[in-house]
Amino acid sequence: MNKLGLVFDNRYLYHSISTPSPENPDRVCNLYRHLQQQENNRSLFHIQTREATDEEIAMAHSSFYMEQLREHAVKDDPYSYDRDTYLMDDSLSTARLAAGGCLKLADSIMAGEIDYGFALVRPPGHHATPGRGMGFCIFNNIALTAEYLRRQYGLRRILILDFDVHHGNGTQEIFYDTNEVLFCSIHEKGIFPFTGSQEEMGSEAGLGYTVNIPVHPQFGDSEYTYLLGRILQGLVEQYLPQFILVSAGYDAHIDDSIGKTLLSTQWYGLITHILRRHASESCENRLLYVMEGGYNAVSLEASVLATIDAMLQKEVIKPGIFPVPRAEKLLVGHPIHQYWTI
Ligand SMILES: [Zn+2]
């Protein structure tokens, strides 16, 4: 039986605002309730979170940014820092707990206590750059986890896959010039944060270690499966990651109105099987999901549960990866071929 470590905590609900925002505690309330009722499921291990320290936050963020956060968190206007990313009294401690929960899961995986991990945290993180929070993100949880794995465990090849509908601009920026983290993002073209073109490929030692796949609206399961199936196969075989991290945003779902892509609930199970296979082939199953977006609470809950189901299934399913002409076309002209055999 696979052991899945989960981080969720009612303190993740404390970062909230009375005016409407897509990023709010209601996103995860029912999901947490559902998981709390799973106490008897012996495959699920509830890992206690902790606050990431200043020193840990500094692995990916500047001290100037920390100062700015402290300053703005006490201002009357919660949007004084950024027009999307509200800051309230509890926001910084919640964001520390989000990052800290990911680090706890990374420790548990490295210690072999669990097979897989899923950090069901908020606020999300992948838009946060070293010096700036944006797009609902305060600390870049996935980047902090990758940095932690480099420093604490000496890992030198970490693969981050980001399938949130938005480009993970913060994560990209943090690892743009290193080859120790290979960042691959599939996201809808032409929407916030308006970065992530296929020509953004990294710089210096990191050249070729940023792979962006901007997709057209109306792409769904078959296009995503074909693109990621092909690309991940090549990247994993040639890079041989020591750890696979996933920026798991669920806002590319057909029922999530923040984007126009058409992924089904089942697709999140399918990609999890693909990733499990790669993790078993390359890195002793080390696979950790960190939740990013997902703004329809119903589809978010169902898709997270589909992911968890796929992590718990005994057998890894090998899905068929079939060419889809419009996705194939996108891959043919992609500059990834300069660096990787796909
Ligand atoms: Zn998103």
Residues whose N, C-alpha, C, O or C-beta is under 5 A from the ligand:
A	BS01	ZN	D164 V165 H166 G249 D251 G293
